[in-house]
Amino acid sequence: MQAFEITSFGTPDVLRLGQRPAPVAGEGELLIRVSASGVNRPDVLQRAGHYPAPPGASDIPGLEVAGEIVGGDAQALAAAGFRLGDAVCALVSGGGYAELCVAPVGQCLHVPKGLSLTQAAALPETFFTVWSNVFDRGHLLPGETLLVQGGASGIGVTAIQMAKALGAKVIVTAGSDEKCAACVALGAEHAINYRTQDFVQEVKTLTAGRGVDVILDMVAGDYVARELECLAEDGRLVIIAVQGGIKSQINAGLVLRRRLTVTGSTLRPRPVAFKEQIARALKQHVWPLLENGKIRPVIHSTFAVAQPDPDADSAAAHAHRLMESNEHVGKIVLTWGTR
């Protein structure tokens, strides 16, 4: 099969289309002929050498795919309600940038009715992440207010729509007026341009001094202390990335007085059973919202995979350059043809 390999750690040009043996599905797994692969920030970190694949995972990058079931553990497939030929999307721990990919059955979901395989490939990584962190860890409830740092990212556009559809209010930050407008169009009540506005002061103004109930943070670093000032009493700060650095200095007294919670998580190394629980929750609570159009995948760009000139950048390299530019709103997807 064709697959994108990280030939060495470095810039996007190290991603090259090569040949790999086809993976073999084991117990509790299915084999997917991939039509589209989602591109995510952790892929960029892995390519740069900062986020190694977990033990046992493929070294091929890619954490989400959509395609057709072409093989696997027959008993597990039947028990989960899948059949050969079904269109599915899946969360994987690696191996997504390839024509064939193995996935645990419990991390697979049928493609929502009305969505294409390309659209479905934009779902798993962000939807699993948002559900696990905003609703399971952050305990966001209807009527509460969520602040999303980086509202125009793949995570951000998912969090806006999911929180809004489930009855919460949403405030976001974004890096340009155009991105702010896009976030409002997706359902955010307010969008703060963090390059020209102080998000702490803006949040206090927008909430009449009360603060927000939950913050989804992909920055960390010196943002953490400022975010604590934005939280209402009993507020929850959930950290899912550290783009601003791993060290933070906080006012512990503020945490005590307002009974604040600071938590965080990474999804990739968690066991299959944990991710299966998230898949069940998504199927029950979120897939119907995708099928009735209340939530939709937001895809900024797709890059068609083709055997490139050996001296030219690959489709994956172009996708990573766009990811690193931060010019996109929503998801970036690799497509493997029209199968």
C-alpha positions in Angstrom: 0.0 0.0 0.0 1.0 3.6 -0.3 1.6 5.6 2.9 3.2 8.8 4.0 6.4 8.2 5.9 8.4 10.5 8.1 11.8 10.0 6.5 13.5 12.0 9.3 12.3 14.5 11.9 12.1 18.0 10.5 10.2 20.3 8.2 7.1 19.2 6.1 9.3 18.1 3.2 10.4 15.0 5.2 6.9 13.6 4.6 7.2 11.3 1.5 4.8 8.9 -0.2 6.3 5.4 0.0 5.3 1.8 0.0 4.5 -0.2 3.1 3.2 -3.7 3.8 -0.5 -3.7 4.2 -1.5 -3.9 7.9 -3.3 -7.0 9.3 -6.3 -6.6 11.6 -6.0 -8.5 14.8 -8.5 -9.5 17.5 -11.1 -6.8 18.0 -9.9 -4.8 15.0 -11.1 -4.0 11.5 -9.3 -3.1 8.3 -10.4 0.0 6.5 -9.6 1.0 2.9 -9.0 4.7 3.4 -10.8 7.3 1.3 -9.7 10.3 3.4 -7.4 11.0 6.3 -7.7 13.9 8.7 -4.7 16.1 9.5 -4.2 17.3 13.0 -1.7 19.3 15.1 -0.3 16.2 16.8 0.7 14.9 13.4 2.9 18.1 13.0 4.4 17.5 16.4 5.2 13.8 15.5 6.8 14.9 12.2 9.0 17.3 14.1 10.1 14.7 16.6 8.2 16.1 19.6 5.3 13.6 19.9 6.3 9.9 19.4 3.7 7.3 18.6 2.6 5.2 21.7 4.1 1.7 22.1 2.5 -0.7 19.6 1.1 2.1 17.3 2.1 2.5 13.7 4.9 5.0 13.0 2.9 6.3 10.1 1.3 9.6 11.1 -2.5 10.1 11.1 -5.0 9.8 13.9 -8.3 9.7 12.0 -9.6 8.1 8.8 -12.8 7.4 6.9 -13.4 4.6 4.4 -14.8 1.2 3.7 -14.5 -1.9 5.9 -12.6 -4.5 3.9 -11.7 -7.0 6.6 -11.2 -7.7 10.3 -12.3 -9.7 13.3 -15.6 -11.1 12.0 -17.0 -11.8 15.5 -16.1 -8.3 16.8 -17.5 -6.7 13.6 -20.8 -8.5 14.1 -21.0 -7.7 17.8 -20.5 -4.0 17.0 -23.1 -4.0 14.2 -20.6 -3.6 11.3 -20.5 -5.5 8.0 -17.9 -5.7 5.3 -18.5 -2.8 2.9 -19.8 -0.4 5.6 -18.6 3.2 5.4 -17.0 4.1 8.7 -14.8 6.7 10.3 -12.3 5.8 13.0 -10.0 7.2 15.6 -6.6 5.6 15.5 -3.3 5.9 17.4 -1.3 6.1 14.2 -1.3 4.8 10.6 -3.9 7.1 9.2 -1.9 8.6 6.3 -2.2 5.4 4.3 -4.4 3.5 1.8 -5.2 0.9 4.4 -5.5 1.3 8.1 -6.3 -1.0 11.1 -8.6 0.4 13.9 -10.1 -1.1 17.0 -13.7 -1.8 16.4 -14.7 0.2 19.5 -13.1 3.3 18.0 -15.1 3.2 14.8 -18.5 4.8 14.0 -20.7 4.5 11.0 -20.4 7.6 8.7 -23.3 9.9 9.7 -26.1 9.9 7.1 -25.8 12.6 4.6 -22.0 13.1 5.0 -19.3 12.1 2.5 -16.3 10.1 3.5 -14.1 13.2 3.2 -16.4 15.0 5.7 -16.4 12.0 8.0 -12.6 11.9 8.1 -12.7 15.4 9.7 -14.7 14.1 12.7 -13.0 11.5 15.0 -10.0 13.3 16.4 -11.7 16.6 17.2 -15.1 15.1 18.2 -13.6 12.5 20.6 -11.3 15.2 22.0 -14.0 17.8 22.6 -16.5 15.4 24.1 -13.9 13.9 26.4 -12.6 17.2 27.6 -15.5 19.7 27.5 -18.3 17.4 28.6 -16.7 14.5 30.5 -13.8 16.4 32.2 -15.2 20.0 32.0 -18.8 18.9 32.9 -20.2 21.7 30.7 -24.0 21.9 31.2 -26.8 23.6 29.3 -27.0 27.2 30.1 -23.3 27.5 31.1 -20.7 29.4 29.2 -17.6 27.9 27.4 -14.5 29.9 26.4 -12.6 28.3 23.6 -9.0 29.4 23.0 -8.4 29.1 19.3 -11.9 29.0 18.0 -11.0 28.7 14.3 -8.9 25.5 14.8 -10.3 22.1 14.1 -10.9 21.6 17.8 -12.4 25.1 18.0 -15.0 24.8 15.3 -16.1 21.5 16.8 -16.3 22.8 20.3 -18.3 25.8 19.2 -20.9 23.8 17.4 -21.2 20.9 19.9 -21.5 23.2 22.9 -24.1 25.4 21.2 -26.1 22.5 20.0 -26.2 21.0 23.5 -27.5 24.2 25.1 -24.4 26.1 26.2 -23.2 29.6 25.3 -19.8 30.0 23.6 -17.1 32.7 23.6 -14.0 32.2 21.6 -10.6 33.8 20.9 -9.1 33.9 17.4 -6.1 35.5 15.7 -7.9 37.8 13.2 -11.1 39.6 12.6 -11.9 37.2 9.7 -11.5 34.2 12.0 -13.6 35.8 14.6 -16.4 36.4 12.1 -16.2 32.7 11.0 -16.5 31.6 14.6 -19.6 33.8 15.2 -21.1 32.4 12.0 -20.7 28.9 13.4 -22.6 29.8 16.6 -20.3 31.6 19.0 -22.0 34.4 20.8 -18.8 36.5 20.9 -15.3 36.3 19.4 -12.3 38.0 20.8 -9.3 38.9 18.6 -6.5 38.0 20.9 -4.0 40.0 18.9 -5.8 43.3 19.4 -7.9 42.7 22.6 -7.2 41.6 26.1 -9.2 38.4 26.4 -9.4 38.6 30.2 -10.9 42.0 30.2 -13.2 41.1 27.3 -14.5 38.0 29.1 -15.2 40.0 32.2 -17.1 42.6 30.3 -19.1 40.1 28.3 -20.1 38.2 31.4 -20.8 41.3 33.6 -17.9 40.2 35.8 -19.1 36.7 36.5 -16.7 34.8 34.3 -17.2 31.6 32.2 -17.9 28.2 33.5 -15.5 26.1 31.4 -12.4 27.0 29.4 -10.9 24.8 26.7 -7.2 25.7 26.5 -4.7 24.7 23.8 -2.1 27.2 24.8 -1.1 26.7 28.5 2.1 28.6 29.5 1.3 32.1 30.7 -2.3 31.8 29.5 -3.2 29.7 32.6 -2.9 32.4 35.1 -4.9 34.8 33.0 -7.5 32.1 32.3 -8.1 31.6 36.0 -9.1 35.2 36.2 -11.8 34.5 33.6 -13.4 31.6 35.5 -16.7 32.0 37.4 -17.0 30.4 40.8 -16.6 26.6 40.6 -15.2 27.1 37.1 -13.2 24.4 35.2 -10.1 25.0 33.1 -9.3 22.0 30.8 -5.8 22.0 29.1 -5.4 19.9 26.0 -2.2 21.3 24.5 0.8 23.3 25.5 1.5 25.5 22.4 2.5 28.4 24.7 4.8 26.3 26.9 4.6 23.7 29.7 5.3 26.0 32.7 2.7 28.2 34.3 2.7 30.4 37.4 -0.7 30.8 39.0 -2.5 32.5 41.9 -3.3 29.6 44.1 -5.4 31.9 46.4 -7.8 32.5 43.5 -8.2 28.8 43.0 -9.1 28.4 46.6 -11.5 31.3 46.9 -13.4 30.5 43.7 -13.2 26.7 44.1 -11.6 26.4 40.7 -10.6 23.1 38.9 -7.5 22.9 36.7 -7.4 19.7 34.7 -6.2 18.3 31.4 -5.7 15.2 29.3 -4.1 13.7 26.2 -6.2 11.2 24.2 -3.8 9.3 22.0 -2.2 7.0 24.7 -5.5 6.2 26.5 -6.7 2.6 26.3 -9.2 1.3 23.7 -11.9 0.8 26.4 -11.7 4.5 27.3 -12.1 5.6 23.7 -14.9 3.2 23.2 -16.9 4.9 25.9 -16.4 8.2 24.1 -17.5 6.6 20.8 -20.7 5.4 22.5 -21.5 8.8 23.9 -20.9 10.4 20.5 -23.2 7.9 18.8 -25.9 8.7 21.3 -25.6 12.4 21.7 -23.8 13.9 18.7 -24.3 11.7 15.7 -28.0 12.6 15.5 -27.0 16.3 15.5 -24.7 15.7 12.5 -27.4 13.8 10.7 -30.0 16.6 11.2 -27.5 19.3 10.2 -27.3 21.1 13.6 -23.6 20.3 13.6 -21.5 20.1 10.5 -17.9 19.3 9.7 -15.9 22.4 8.7 -13.2 21.6 6.1 -10.9 24.4 5.1 -8.8 22.5 2.5 -8.4 19.0 1.0 -5.2 17.7 -0.6 -5.5 14.9 -3.1 -2.8 12.2 -2.8 -0.9 11.3 -5.9 2.5 9.9 -6.6 4.5 13.1 -6.7 7.6 14.1 -8.6 10.4 12.8 -6.3 11.7 16.3 -6.0 8.3 17.9 -5.2 6.5 18.3 -1.9 3.9 15.7 -1.2 0.2 16.3 -0.5 0.9 15.7 3.2 3.8 18.2 3.2 1.4 20.8 1.7 -1.2 20.0 4.3 1.4 20.4 7.1 2.6 23.7 5.8 -1.0 25.0 5.9 -1.5 23.7 9.4 1.7 25.5 10.6 0.7 28.7 8.9 -2.4 28.9 11.1 -4.3 30.4 8.2 -7.0 27.8 8.1 -10.5 27.8 9.7 -11.5 24.2 10.5 -10.1 20.9 9.3 -7.5 19.9 6.7 -8.0 16.5 5.0 -6.0 14.2 2.7 -8.1 12.4 0.0 -7.1 9.0 -1.5 -9.3 9.0 -4.6 -13.0 8.4 -5.2 -13.3 4.8 -4.0 
